[in-house]
Amino acid sequence: MSTAGSLPKPTWLAEPETLWSPWKLEGDELITGKQDALRVTLQEQETSGIDIVSDGEQSRQHFVTTFIENLSGVDFENKKTVRIRHRYDASVPGVVGSVSRQKPVFVDDAKFLRTQTDQPIKWALPGPMTMVDTLYDDYYQDRRTLAFEFAKALNEEAKELEAAGVNIIQFDEPAFNVFLDEVNDWGIQALEKACEGLKCETAVHICFGYGIKANTDWKKTLGTEWRHYERTFPALQKSTIDIISLECHNGRVPFEVLELLKGKKVMVGAIDVATNNIETPEEVAATIREALKYVDADKLLPCTNCGMAPLSRDVARNKLQALAAGAEIVLKELCA
Ligand SMILES: [Zn+2]
């Protein structure tokens, strides 16, 4: 089992329960602080029983902008407010020139994490479509073209992460739940470009975002069943991506749509990140059992719905333990 990505940061590193929280340290102290936070988050995952571990995104402020900050052609001084994912306004940087990756972004962090554990490591990067949708573009002025430029930069980073010992590279694409025509037109192709030549496993995480109000309000407008997956899963099933990560618990995904992903591994979100209520192991087990009707047991990876960065550390830890305990119940049933 695994987590979708981010986990809460220690209060000495950044303001808790806040997105885009500023760092509390600087210079060499910040570097050491981030490494200490990596050790802590790793230890919490391992003692909770999470077997595919991650950096919990301890060394980045935000899952998209931290990567973009390290590219040329992006202006961070003159931010503009744009509507992202069709639902909330955010002050974002802009593309003002040719974008390219100037230096490794997360590679040193991945190398460090590799020295700390023998467990498989999953590393999250933003997906090309979600990157395009998290800034304004005064240069290419074409979402598809920009997505393929980002895919090139992501591919360079992904190859170095693989060489650093990362076992699964995950691309976060919440935009895949919003721009359904674009997903089929170029979104999946851009993702495949980002994965080109990788020998490690690749994953795409499609979700409804953190449990912030704009997202929970939006989810209420999506009807009683989230059947839009029927439009994008057939193309994802044919794609080169190995693993599809989805929000399943407390959502409105009709589980039978998972059938459309036959042959792929599925990371089944069995922990709701939009509530502080801790799932019982039995609730987690029920979600996994439901998914098992449509996904083969050897292809199902229990997971959280999304990242847990905005939650308190106690809540996040208890949720990780519930996830592991619930998965254990189902594993026993399968082995009985
Ligand atoms: Zn997510």
py3Dmol code that shows the C-alpha trace and the ligand (Angstrom):
import py3Dmol

protein = """\
ATOM      1  CA  MET A   1       0.000   0.000   0.000  1.00  0.00           C
ATOM      2  CA  SER A   2       1.039   3.556  -0.487  1.00  0.00           C
ATOM      3  CA  THR A   3      -0.016   7.182  -0.177  1.00  0.00           C
ATOM      4  CA  ALA A   4      -1.007   9.570  -2.940  1.00  0.00           C
ATOM      5  CA  GLY A   5       1.867  11.879  -2.137  1.00  0.00           C
ATOM      6  CA  SER A   6       2.133  14.743   0.280  1.00  0.00           C
ATOM      7  CA  LEU A   7       2.126  14.358   4.049  1.00  0.00           C
ATOM      8  CA  PRO A   8       2.096  17.057   6.756  1.00  0.00           C
ATOM      9  CA  LYS A   9       5.358  18.847   7.462  1.00  0.00           C
ATOM     10  CA  PRO A  10       6.760  19.242  11.005  1.00  0.00           C
ATOM     11  CA  THR A  11       5.819  22.578  12.593  1.00  0.00           C
ATOM     12  CA  TRP A  12       9.489  23.605  12.877  1.00  0.00           C
ATOM     13  CA  LEU A  13       9.849  23.389   9.087  1.00  0.00           C
ATOM     14  CA  ALA A  14       6.700  25.122   7.844  1.00  0.00           C
ATOM     15  CA  GLU A  15       3.385  26.489   9.114  1.00  0.00           C
ATOM     16  CA  PRO A  16       1.135  23.444   9.740  1.00  0.00           C
ATOM     17  CA  GLU A  17      -2.193  22.767   8.040  1.00  0.00           C
ATOM     18  CA  THR A  18      -1.498  25.347   5.326  1.00  0.00           C
ATOM     19  CA  LEU A  19      -0.924  25.011   1.578  1.00  0.00           C
ATOM     20  CA  TRP A  20       1.933  27.037   0.058  1.00  0.00           C
ATOM     21  CA  SER A  21       3.245  27.485   3.590  1.00  0.00           C
ATOM     22  CA  PRO A  22       6.496  29.484   3.761  1.00  0.00           C
ATOM     23  CA  TRP A  23       9.607  27.810   5.180  1.00  0.00           C
ATOM     24  CA  LYS A  24      10.609  28.658   8.757  1.00  0.00           C
ATOM     25  CA  LEU A  25      14.327  28.003   8.092  1.00  0.00           C
ATOM     26  CA  GLU A  26      16.780  29.272   5.500  1.00  0.00           C
ATOM     27  CA  GLY A  27      20.126  28.448   3.912  1.00  0.00           C
ATOM     28  CA  ASP A  28      21.966  25.380   5.216  1.00  0.00           C
ATOM     29  CA  GLU A  29      19.506  25.069   8.102  1.00  0.00           C
ATOM     30  CA  LEU A  30      16.696  24.665   5.588  1.00  0.00           C
ATOM     31  CA  ILE A  31      18.565  21.903   3.724  1.00  0.00           C
ATOM     32  CA  THR A  32      19.228  20.019   6.971  1.00  0.00           C
ATOM     33  CA  GLY A  33      15.664  20.687   8.125  1.00  0.00           C
ATOM     34  CA  LYS A  34      14.204  19.207   4.951  1.00  0.00           C
ATOM     35  CA  GLN A  35      16.380  16.096   5.337  1.00  0.00           C
ATOM     36  CA  ASP A  36      15.308  15.676   8.951  1.00  0.00           C
ATOM     37  CA  ALA A  37      11.676  16.037   7.861  1.00  0.00           C
ATOM     38  CA  LEU A  38      12.264  13.345   5.218  1.00  0.00           C
ATOM     39  CA  ARG A  39      13.592  11.011   7.939  1.00  0.00           C
ATOM     40  CA  VAL A  40      10.541  11.682  10.112  1.00  0.00           C
ATOM     41  CA  THR A  41       7.975  11.199   7.341  1.00  0.00           C
ATOM     42  CA  LEU A  42       9.712   8.018   6.206  1.00  0.00           C
ATOM     43  CA  GLN A  43       9.722   6.626   9.729  1.00  0.00           C
ATOM     44  CA  GLU A  44       6.011   7.434  10.150  1.00  0.00           C
ATOM     45  CA  GLN A  45       5.148   5.669   6.905  1.00  0.00           C
ATOM     46  CA  GLU A  46       7.227   2.608   7.719  1.00  0.00           C
ATOM     47  CA  THR A  47       5.953   2.207  11.287  1.00  0.00           C
ATOM     48  CA  SER A  48       2.376   2.673  10.026  1.00  0.00           C
ATOM     49  CA  GLY A  49       2.871  -0.281   7.687  1.00  0.00           C
ATOM     50  CA  ILE A  50       3.054   1.635   4.384  1.00  0.00           C
ATOM     51  CA  ASP A  51       5.291  -0.441   2.132  1.00  0.00           C
ATOM     52  CA  ILE A  52       5.689   1.799  -0.938  1.00  0.00           C
ATOM     53  CA  VAL A  53       7.116   4.917   0.683  1.00  0.00           C
ATOM     54  CA  SER A  54       7.562   8.490  -0.528  1.00  0.00           C
ATOM     55  CA  ASP A  55       9.210  11.747   0.492  1.00  0.00           C
ATOM     56  CA  GLY A  56       5.805  13.026   1.635  1.00  0.00           C
ATOM     57  CA  GLU A  57       6.735  16.102  -0.445  1.00  0.00           C
ATOM     58  CA  GLN A  58       8.628  17.475   2.569  1.00  0.00           C
ATOM     59  CA  SER A  59      11.035  19.455   0.410  1.00  0.00           C
ATOM     60  CA  ARG A  60       8.539  21.289  -1.780  1.00  0.00           C
ATOM     61  CA  GLN A  61       6.117  24.079  -1.050  1.00  0.00           C
ATOM     62  CA  HIS A  62       3.581  23.040  -3.652  1.00  0.00           C
ATOM     63  CA  PHE A  63       3.173  20.000  -5.877  1.00  0.00           C
ATOM     64  CA  VAL A  64       3.187  22.009  -9.107  1.00  0.00           C
ATOM     65  CA  THR A  65       4.930  25.336  -8.595  1.00  0.00           C
ATOM     66  CA  THR A  66       8.093  23.959  -6.978  1.00  0.00           C
ATOM     67  CA  PHE A  67       8.912  22.107 -10.202  1.00  0.00           C
ATOM     68  CA  ILE A  68       8.002  25.070 -12.410  1.00  0.00           C
ATOM     69  CA  GLU A  69      10.244  27.381 -10.341  1.00  0.00           C
ATOM     70  CA  ASN A  70      13.240  25.441 -11.593  1.00  0.00           C
ATOM     71  CA  LEU A  71      12.506  25.930 -15.291  1.00  0.00           C
ATOM     72  CA  SER A  72      13.733  28.715 -17.526  1.00  0.00           C
ATOM     73  CA  GLY A  73      11.176  30.844 -19.369  1.00  0.00           C
ATOM     74  CA  VAL A  74       8.914  31.260 -16.335  1.00  0.00           C
ATOM     75  CA  ASP A  75       8.335  34.643 -14.691  1.00  0.00           C
ATOM     76  CA  PHE A  76       7.720  34.378 -10.952  1.00  0.00           C
ATOM     77  CA  GLU A  77       7.860  38.124 -10.315  1.00  0.00           C
ATOM     78  CA  ASN A  78       4.792  39.154 -12.288  1.00  0.00           C
ATOM     79  CA  LYS A  79       2.133  36.764 -11.094  1.00  0.00           C
ATOM     80  CA  LYS A  80      -1.369  36.975 -12.483  1.00  0.00           C
ATOM     81  CA  THR A  81      -4.619  35.740 -11.054  1.00  0.00           C
ATOM     82  CA  VAL A  82      -6.187  33.095 -13.237  1.00  0.00           C
ATOM     83  CA  ARG A  83      -8.929  30.542 -12.751  1.00  0.00           C
ATOM     84  CA  ILE A  84      -7.427  27.088 -12.380  1.00  0.00           C
ATOM     85  CA  ARG A  85      -9.147  23.725 -12.881  1.00  0.00           C
ATOM     86  CA  HIS A  86     -12.220  25.826 -13.885  1.00  0.00           C
ATOM     87  CA  ARG A  87     -13.006  26.456 -10.244  1.00  0.00           C
ATOM     88  CA  TYR A  88     -10.809  28.718  -8.174  1.00  0.00           C
ATOM     89  CA  ASP A  89      -8.642  31.772  -8.699  1.00  0.00           C
ATOM     90  CA  ALA A  90      -4.972  31.579  -7.845  1.00  0.00           C
ATOM     91  CA  SER A  91      -2.055  33.950  -8.266  1.00  0.00           C
ATOM     92  CA  VAL A  92       0.271  32.055 -10.596  1.00  0.00           C
ATOM     93  CA  PRO A  93       3.545  32.576 -12.483  1.00  0.00           C
ATOM     94  CA  GLY A  94       3.641  32.985 -16.250  1.00  0.00           C
ATOM     95  CA  VAL A  95       5.429  31.522 -19.237  1.00  0.00           C
ATOM     96  CA  VAL A  96       7.300  34.369 -20.957  1.00  0.00           C
ATOM     97  CA  GLY A  97       9.925  32.466 -22.962  1.00  0.00           C
ATOM     98  CA  SER A  98      11.046  29.033 -24.089  1.00  0.00           C
ATOM     99  CA  VAL A  99      10.738  26.635 -21.125  1.00  0.00           C
ATOM    100  CA  SER A 100      13.460  24.138 -20.306  1.00  0.00           C
ATOM    101  CA  ARG A 101      14.876  22.392 -17.283  1.00  0.00           C
ATOM    102  CA  GLN A 102      18.072  24.104 -16.148  1.00  0.00           C
ATOM    103  CA  LYS A 103      19.010  21.762 -13.327  1.00  0.00           C
ATOM    104  CA  PRO A 104      17.784  18.722 -11.387  1.00  0.00           C
ATOM    105  CA  VAL A 105      14.897  19.611  -9.081  1.00  0.00           C
ATOM    106  CA  PHE A 106      14.263  16.676  -6.735  1.00  0.00           C
ATOM    107  CA  VAL A 107      17.142  14.361  -7.622  1.00  0.00           C
ATOM    108  CA  ASP A 108      19.274  15.086  -4.521  1.00  0.00           C
ATOM    109  CA  ASP A 109      16.221  14.564  -2.282  1.00  0.00           C
ATOM    110  CA  ALA A 110      15.529  11.228  -3.987  1.00  0.00           C
ATOM    111  CA  LYS A 111      19.137  10.128  -3.568  1.00  0.00           C
ATOM    112  CA  PHE A 112      18.955  11.030   0.113  1.00  0.00           C
ATOM    113  CA  LEU A 113      15.699   9.116   0.611  1.00  0.00           C
ATOM    114  CA  ARG A 114      17.240   6.105  -1.170  1.00  0.00           C
ATOM    115  CA  THR A 115      20.027   6.000   1.429  1.00  0.00           C
ATOM    116  CA  GLN A 116      17.434   5.908   4.228  1.00  0.00           C
ATOM    117  CA  THR A 117      15.266   2.948   3.187  1.00  0.00           C
ATOM    118  CA  ASP A 118      15.238  -0.364   1.339  1.00  0.00           C
ATOM    119  CA  GLN A 119      11.499  -0.127   0.633  1.00  0.00           C
ATOM    120  CA  PRO A 120      10.244   0.733  -2.879  1.00  0.00           C
ATOM    121  CA  ILE A 121      10.088   4.514  -3.378  1.00  0.00           C
ATOM    122  CA  LYS A 122       7.346   6.322  -5.278  1.00  0.00           C
ATOM    123  CA  TRP A 123       8.110   9.885  -6.386  1.00  0.00           C
ATOM    124  CA  ALA A 124       5.458  12.389  -7.480  1.00  0.00           C
ATOM    125  CA  LEU A 125       5.891  14.968 -10.231  1.00  0.00           C
ATOM    126  CA  PRO A 126       3.219  17.273 -11.613  1.00  0.00           C
ATOM    127  CA  GLY A 127       1.630  16.105 -14.866  1.00  0.00           C
ATOM    128  CA  PRO A 128       2.015  18.231 -18.012  1.00  0.00           C
ATOM    129  CA  MET A 129      -1.675  19.171 -18.293  1.00  0.00           C
ATOM    130  CA  THR A 130      -1.918  20.190 -14.644  1.00  0.00           C
ATOM    131  CA  MET A 131       1.232  22.321 -15.053  1.00  0.00           C
ATOM    132  CA  VAL A 132      -0.275  24.067 -18.075  1.00  0.00           C
ATOM    133  CA  ASP A 133      -3.375  24.735 -16.008  1.00  0.00           C
ATOM    134  CA  THR A 134      -1.432  26.224 -13.066  1.00  0.00           C
ATOM    135  CA  LEU A 135       0.126  29.217 -14.857  1.00  0.00           C
ATOM    136  CA  TYR A 136      -0.616  31.764 -17.544  1.00  0.00           C
ATOM    137  CA  ASP A 137       1.082  31.549 -20.917  1.00  0.00           C
ATOM    138  CA  ASP A 138       2.130  34.676 -22.823  1.00  0.00           C
ATOM    139  CA  TYR A 139       4.619  32.810 -25.029  1.00  0.00           C
ATOM    140  CA  TYR A 140       3.378  29.597 -26.653  1.00  0.00           C
ATOM    141  CA  GLN A 141      -0.299  30.511 -26.283  1.00  0.00           C
ATOM    142  CA  ASP A 142      -1.242  26.950 -26.995  1.00  0.00           C
ATOM    143  CA  ARG A 143      -1.906  24.473 -24.181  1.00  0.00           C
ATOM    144  CA  ARG A 144      -0.902  21.399 -26.161  1.00  0.00           C
ATOM    145  CA  THR A 145       2.437  22.845 -27.316  1.00  0.00           C
ATOM    146  CA  LEU A 146       3.282  23.997 -23.808  1.00  0.00           C
ATOM    147  CA  ALA A 147       2.310  20.598 -22.365  1.00  0.00           C
ATOM    148  CA  PHE A 148       4.792  18.852 -24.664  1.00  0.00           C
ATOM    149  CA  GLU A 149       7.555  21.301 -23.665  1.00  0.00           C
ATOM    150  CA  PHE A 150       6.813  20.525 -20.007  1.00  0.00           C
ATOM    151  CA  ALA A 151       6.769  16.795 -20.836  1.00  0.00           C
ATOM    152  CA  LYS A 152      10.342  17.076 -22.144  1.00  0.00           C
ATOM    153  CA  ALA A 153      11.496  18.735 -18.913  1.00  0.00           C
ATOM    154  CA  LEU A 154       9.619  16.165 -16.813  1.00  0.00           C
ATOM    155  CA  ASN A 155      11.189  13.318 -18.782  1.00  0.00           C
ATOM    156  CA  GLU A 156      14.699  14.629 -18.025  1.00  0.00           C
ATOM    157  CA  GLU A 157      13.859  14.826 -14.330  1.00  0.00           C
ATOM    158  CA  ALA A 158      12.139  11.411 -14.322  1.00  0.00           C
ATOM    159  CA  LYS A 159      15.151   9.690 -15.886  1.00  0.00           C
ATOM    160  CA  GLU A 160      17.455  11.113 -13.216  1.00  0.00           C
ATOM    161  CA  LEU A 161      15.011  10.121 -10.456  1.00  0.00           C
ATOM    162  CA  GLU A 162      14.993   6.592 -11.863  1.00  0.00           C
ATOM    163  CA  ALA A 163      18.797   6.558 -11.851  1.00  0.00           C
ATOM    164  CA  ALA A 164      18.691   7.759  -8.214  1.00  0.00           C
ATOM    165  CA  GLY A 165      16.793   4.591  -7.309  1.00  0.00           C
ATOM    166  CA  VAL A 166      13.136   5.646  -7.499  1.00  0.00           C
ATOM    167  CA  ASN A 167      10.907   2.638  -8.270  1.00  0.00           C
ATOM    168  CA  ILE A 168       7.654   4.328  -9.295  1.00  0.00           C
ATOM    169  CA  ILE A 169       7.343   7.782 -10.847  1.00  0.00           C
ATOM    170  CA  GLN A 170       3.893   9.252 -10.424  1.00  0.00           C
ATOM    171  CA  PHE A 171       2.483  12.187 -12.370  1.00  0.00           C
ATOM    172  CA  ASP A 172      -0.250  14.152 -10.593  1.00  0.00           C
ATOM    173  CA  GLU A 173      -3.003  15.063 -13.028  1.00  0.00           C
ATOM    174  CA  PRO A 174      -6.036  16.475 -11.202  1.00  0.00           C
ATOM    175  CA  ALA A 175      -6.664  18.312 -14.497  1.00  0.00           C
ATOM    176  CA  PHE A 176      -7.633  14.922 -15.979  1.00  0.00           C
ATOM    177  CA  ASN A 177     -10.929  15.198 -14.076  1.00  0.00           C
ATOM    178  CA  VAL A 178     -11.752  18.542 -15.673  1.00  0.00           C
ATOM    179  CA  PHE A 179     -10.626  18.782 -19.306  1.00  0.00           C
ATOM    180  CA  LEU A 180     -11.941  15.486 -20.625  1.00  0.00           C
ATOM    181  CA  ASP A 181     -11.654  16.268 -24.353  1.00  0.00           C
ATOM    182  CA  GLU A 182      -8.090  17.502 -23.923  1.00  0.00           C
ATOM    183  CA  VAL A 183      -7.174  14.351 -21.987  1.00  0.00           C
ATOM    184  CA  ASN A 184      -8.030  12.287 -25.042  1.00  0.00           C
ATOM    185  CA  ASP A 185      -6.694  14.824 -27.595  1.00  0.00           C
ATOM    186  CA  TRP A 186      -3.239  15.344 -26.106  1.00  0.00           C
ATOM    187  CA  GLY A 187      -3.164  14.895 -22.312  1.00  0.00           C
ATOM    188  CA  ILE A 188      -2.348  11.189 -22.314  1.00  0.00           C
ATOM    189  CA  GLN A 189       0.149  11.629 -25.167  1.00  0.00           C
ATOM    190  CA  ALA A 190       1.952  14.345 -23.226  1.00  0.00           C
ATOM    191  CA  LEU A 191       2.082  12.034 -20.223  1.00  0.00           C
ATOM    192  CA  GLU A 192       3.536   9.225 -22.333  1.00  0.00           C
ATOM    193  CA  LYS A 193       6.154  11.679 -23.599  1.00  0.00           C
ATOM    194  CA  ALA A 194       7.090  12.439 -19.982  1.00  0.00           C
ATOM    195  CA  CYS A 195       7.494   8.677 -19.367  1.00  0.00           C
ATOM    196  CA  GLU A 196       9.427   7.925 -22.566  1.00  0.00           C
ATOM    197  CA  GLY A 197      12.358   5.540 -22.076  1.00  0.00           C
ATOM    198  CA  LEU A 198      11.708   4.907 -18.366  1.00  0.00           C
ATOM    199  CA  LYS A 199      12.230   1.356 -17.128  1.00  0.00           C
ATOM    200  CA  CYS A 200      10.729   1.935 -13.686  1.00  0.00           C
ATOM    201  CA  GLU A 201       6.971   1.823 -13.180  1.00  0.00           C
ATOM    202  CA  THR A 202       4.917   4.898 -14.016  1.00  0.00           C
ATOM    203  CA  ALA A 203       1.677   6.107 -12.461  1.00  0.00           C
ATOM    204  CA  VAL A 204      -0.874   8.820 -13.052  1.00  0.00           C
ATOM    205  CA  HIS A 205      -2.765  10.191 -10.044  1.00  0.00           C
ATOM    206  CA  ILE A 206      -6.195  11.536 -10.989  1.00  0.00           C
ATOM    207  CA  CYS A 207      -8.052  13.145  -8.139  1.00  0.00           C
ATOM    208  CA  PHE A 208     -10.336  15.897  -6.947  1.00  0.00           C
ATOM    209  CA  GLY A 209      -7.597  17.698  -5.055  1.00  0.00           C
ATOM    210  CA  TYR A 210      -7.009  18.487  -1.418  1.00  0.00           C
ATOM    211  CA  GLY A 211      -9.938  18.847   0.940  1.00  0.00           C
ATOM    212  CA  ILE A 212     -10.141  22.628   0.473  1.00  0.00           C
ATOM    213  CA  LYS A 213     -13.552  24.285   0.219  1.00  0.00           C
ATOM    214  CA  ALA A 214     -13.352  25.095  -3.526  1.00  0.00           C
ATOM    215  CA  ASN A 215     -12.824  21.408  -4.201  1.00  0.00           C
ATOM    216  CA  THR A 216     -15.449  19.997  -1.867  1.00  0.00           C
ATOM    217  CA  ASP A 217     -18.011  22.502  -3.208  1.00  0.00           C
ATOM    218  CA  TRP A 218     -17.132  21.530  -6.776  1.00  0.00           C
ATOM    219  CA  LYS A 219     -17.513  17.823  -6.045  1.00  0.00           C
ATOM    220  CA  LYS A 220     -21.075  18.480  -4.854  1.00  0.00           C
ATOM    221  CA  THR A 221     -21.943  19.765  -8.355  1.00  0.00           C
ATOM    222  CA  LEU A 222     -20.761  16.667 -10.184  1.00  0.00           C
ATOM    223  CA  GLY A 223     -23.909  14.613  -9.812  1.00  0.00           C
ATOM    224  CA  THR A 224     -24.588  11.398  -7.995  1.00  0.00           C
ATOM    225  CA  GLU A 225     -22.198   9.293 -10.058  1.00  0.00           C
ATOM    226  CA  TRP A 226     -18.808  10.251 -11.452  1.00  0.00           C
ATOM    227  CA  ARG A 227     -19.211   8.515 -14.786  1.00  0.00           C
ATOM    228  CA  HIS A 228     -16.912  10.896 -16.676  1.00  0.00           C
ATOM    229  CA  TYR A 229     -14.170   8.300 -16.272  1.00  0.00           C
ATOM    230  CA  GLU A 230     -15.956   6.318 -18.968  1.00  0.00           C
ATOM    231  CA  ARG A 231     -14.707   8.953 -21.421  1.00  0.00           C
ATOM    232  CA  THR A 232     -11.025   8.828 -20.459  1.00  0.00           C
ATOM    233  CA  PHE A 233     -10.345   5.312 -19.108  1.00  0.00           C
ATOM    234  CA  PRO A 234     -10.430   3.538 -22.500  1.00  0.00           C
ATOM    235  CA  ALA A 235      -7.512   5.680 -23.744  1.00  0.00           C
ATOM    236  CA  LEU A 236      -5.668   5.352 -20.426  1.00  0.00           C
ATOM    237  CA  GLN A 237      -6.085   1.593 -20.610  1.00  0.00           C
ATOM    238  CA  LYS A 238      -4.351   1.619 -24.008  1.00  0.00           C
ATOM    239  CA  SER A 239      -1.594   3.979 -22.829  1.00  0.00           C
ATOM    240  CA  THR A 240       1.918   3.053 -21.722  1.00  0.00           C
ATOM    241  CA  ILE A 241       1.215   4.210 -18.137  1.00  0.00           C
ATOM    242  CA  ASP A 242       1.453   1.277 -15.703  1.00  0.00           C
ATOM    243  CA  ILE A 243      -0.617   2.442 -12.728  1.00  0.00           C
ATOM    244  CA  ILE A 244      -3.765   4.584 -12.374  1.00  0.00           C
ATOM    245  CA  SER A 245      -4.319   6.230  -8.967  1.00  0.00           C
ATOM    246  CA  LEU A 246      -7.889   7.206  -8.111  1.00  0.00           C
ATOM    247  CA  GLU A 247     -10.009   8.728  -5.368  1.00  0.00           C
ATOM    248  CA  CYS A 248     -12.502   6.003  -4.358  1.00  0.00           C
ATOM    249  CA  HIS A 249     -13.523   6.285  -0.680  1.00  0.00           C
ATOM    250  CA  ASN A 250     -16.429   8.658   0.083  1.00  0.00           C
ATOM    251  CA  GLY A 251     -16.507   9.560  -3.593  1.00  0.00           C
ATOM    252  CA  ARG A 252     -19.108   8.855  -6.204  1.00  0.00           C
ATOM    253  CA  VAL A 253     -17.063   6.721  -8.525  1.00  0.00           C
ATOM    254  CA  PRO A 254     -19.214   3.785  -9.629  1.00  0.00           C
ATOM    255  CA  PHE A 255     -16.700   1.019  -9.019  1.00  0.00           C
ATOM    256  CA  GLU A 256     -17.606  -0.805 -12.219  1.00  0.00           C
ATOM    257  CA  VAL A 257     -15.762   1.872 -14.255  1.00  0.00           C
ATOM    258  CA  LEU A 258     -12.549   0.292 -12.919  1.00  0.00           C
ATOM    259  CA  GLU A 259     -13.304  -2.569 -15.290  1.00  0.00           C
ATOM    260  CA  LEU A 260     -12.325  -0.193 -18.131  1.00  0.00           C
ATOM    261  CA  LEU A 261      -8.742  -0.208 -16.810  1.00  0.00           C
ATOM    262  CA  LYS A 262      -8.359  -4.005 -17.154  1.00  0.00           C
ATOM    263  CA  GLY A 263      -4.686  -4.962 -17.209  1.00  0.00           C
ATOM    264  CA  LYS A 264      -3.480  -1.808 -15.432  1.00  0.00           C
ATOM    265  CA  LYS A 265      -2.494  -1.624 -11.806  1.00  0.00           C
ATOM    266  CA  VAL A 266      -4.896   0.557  -9.822  1.00  0.00           C
ATOM    267  CA  MET A 267      -4.059   2.554  -6.720  1.00  0.00           C
ATOM    268  CA  VAL A 268      -7.404   2.590  -4.919  1.00  0.00           C
ATOM    269  CA  GLY A 269      -7.946   5.625  -2.701  1.00  0.00           C
ATOM    270  CA  ALA A 270      -9.445   4.194   0.488  1.00  0.00           C
ATOM    271  CA  ILE A 271      -8.773   7.169   2.769  1.00  0.00           C
ATOM    272  CA  ASP A 272     -10.745  10.423   2.469  1.00  0.00           C
ATOM    273  CA  VAL A 273      -8.354  13.378   2.798  1.00  0.00           C
ATOM    274  CA  ALA A 274     -11.174  15.949   3.005  1.00  0.00           C
ATOM    275  CA  THR A 275     -12.228  15.050   6.535  1.00  0.00           C
ATOM    276  CA  ASN A 276     -10.513  14.713   9.906  1.00  0.00           C
ATOM    277  CA  ASN A 277     -12.640  11.669  10.718  1.00  0.00           C
ATOM    278  CA  ILE A 278     -10.405   8.627  10.879  1.00  0.00           C
ATOM    279  CA  GLU A 279     -11.640   5.729   8.794  1.00  0.00           C
ATOM    280  CA  THR A 280     -12.038   2.439  10.617  1.00  0.00           C
ATOM    281  CA  PRO A 281      -9.980  -0.465   9.236  1.00  0.00           C
ATOM    282  CA  GLU A 282     -13.315  -2.109   8.342  1.00  0.00           C
ATOM    283  CA  GLU A 283     -14.336   0.921   6.204  1.00  0.00           C
ATOM    284  CA  VAL A 284     -11.002   0.752   4.401  1.00  0.00           C
ATOM    285  CA  ALA A 285     -11.465  -2.978   3.866  1.00  0.00           C
ATOM    286  CA  ALA A 286     -14.968  -2.420   2.452  1.00  0.00           C
ATOM    287  CA  THR A 287     -13.638   0.017  -0.175  1.00  0.00           C
ATOM    288  CA  ILE A 288     -10.874  -2.389  -1.173  1.00  0.00           C
ATOM    289  CA  ARG A 289     -13.308  -5.321  -1.374  1.00  0.00           C
ATOM    290  CA  GLU A 290     -15.592  -3.301  -3.649  1.00  0.00           C
ATOM    291  CA  ALA A 291     -12.669  -2.447  -5.960  1.00  0.00           C
ATOM    292  CA  LEU A 292     -11.552  -6.094  -5.968  1.00  0.00           C
ATOM    293  CA  LYS A 293     -14.720  -6.978  -7.873  1.00  0.00           C
ATOM    294  CA  TYR A 294     -13.201  -5.172 -10.868  1.00  0.00           C
ATOM    295  CA  VAL A 295      -9.436  -5.179 -10.265  1.00  0.00           C
ATOM    296  CA  ASP A 296      -7.311  -8.321  -9.878  1.00  0.00           C
ATOM    297  CA  ALA A 297      -5.818  -8.640  -6.406  1.00  0.00           C
ATOM    298  CA  ASP A 298      -2.234  -8.618  -7.707  1.00  0.00           C
ATOM    299  CA  LYS A 299      -2.935  -5.327  -9.477  1.00  0.00           C
ATOM    300  CA  LEU A 300      -4.614  -3.468  -6.598  1.00  0.00           C
ATOM    301  CA  LEU A 301      -2.611  -1.083  -4.415  1.00  0.00           C
ATOM    302  CA  PRO A 302      -4.531   0.430  -1.466  1.00  0.00           C
ATOM    303  CA  CYS A 303      -3.785   4.142  -1.136  1.00  0.00           C
ATOM    304  CA  THR A 304      -5.078   7.487   0.102  1.00  0.00           C
ATOM    305  CA  ASN A 305      -7.471   9.525  -2.076  1.00  0.00           C
ATOM    306  CA  CYS A 306      -4.991  12.396  -2.402  1.00  0.00           C
ATOM    307  CA  GLY A 307      -2.186  14.072  -0.503  1.00  0.00           C
ATOM    308  CA  MET A 308      -2.541  14.788   3.224  1.00  0.00           C
ATOM    309  CA  ALA A 309      -0.325  17.894   3.503  1.00  0.00           C
ATOM    310  CA  PRO A 310      -3.113  20.149   4.863  1.00  0.00           C
ATOM    311  CA  LEU A 311      -4.056  17.745   7.691  1.00  0.00           C
ATOM    312  CA  SER A 312      -2.578  17.654  11.187  1.00  0.00           C
ATOM    313  CA  ARG A 313       0.198  15.130  11.710  1.00  0.00           C
ATOM    314  CA  ASP A 314      -1.887  13.142  14.219  1.00  0.00           C
ATOM    315  CA  VAL A 315      -4.797  12.834  11.809  1.00  0.00           C
ATOM    316  CA  ALA A 316      -2.510  11.873   8.925  1.00  0.00           C
ATOM    317  CA  ARG A 317      -0.691   9.259  11.015  1.00  0.00           C
ATOM    318  CA  ASN A 318      -3.945   7.729  12.244  1.00  0.00           C
ATOM    319  CA  LYS A 319      -5.227   7.583   8.673  1.00  0.00           C
ATOM    320  CA  LEU A 320      -2.064   5.819   7.498  1.00  0.00           C
ATOM    321  CA  GLN A 321      -2.465   3.254  10.264  1.00  0.00           C
ATOM    322  CA  ALA A 322      -6.136   2.735   9.334  1.00  0.00           C
ATOM    323  CA  LEU A 323      -5.134   2.226   5.702  1.00  0.00           C
ATOM    324  CA  ALA A 324      -2.566  -0.415   6.599  1.00  0.00           C
ATOM    325  CA  ALA A 325      -4.918  -2.165   9.049  1.00  0.00           C
ATOM    326  CA  GLY A 326      -7.758  -2.231   6.493  1.00  0.00           C
ATOM    327  CA  ALA A 327      -5.492  -3.612   3.778  1.00  0.00           C
ATOM    328  CA  GLU A 328      -4.304  -6.269   6.221  1.00  0.00           C
ATOM    329  CA  ILE A 329      -7.892  -7.436   6.812  1.00  0.00           C
ATOM    330  CA  VAL A 330      -8.437  -7.942   3.077  1.00  0.00           C
ATOM    331  CA  LEU A 331      -5.049  -9.570   2.604  1.00  0.00           C
ATOM    332  CA  LYS A 332      -5.932 -12.150   5.276  1.00  0.00           C
ATOM    333  CA  GLU A 333      -9.234 -12.855   3.544  1.00  0.00           C
ATOM    334  CA  LEU A 334      -7.473 -13.347   0.210  1.00  0.00           C
ATOM    335  CA  CYS A 335      -4.944 -15.728   1.747  1.00  0.00           C
ATOM    336  CA  ALA A 336      -7.538 -17.696   3.745  1.00  0.00           C
TER     337      ALA A 336
END
"""
ligand_1 = """\
1
ZN
Zn -4.564 14.230 -5.525
"""
view = py3Dmol.view(width=600, height=400)
view.addModel(protein, "pdb")
view.setStyle({"model": 0}, {"cartoon": {"style": "trace"}})
view.addModel(ligand_1, "xyz")
view.setStyle({"model": 1}, {"stick": {}})
view.zoomTo()
view.show()
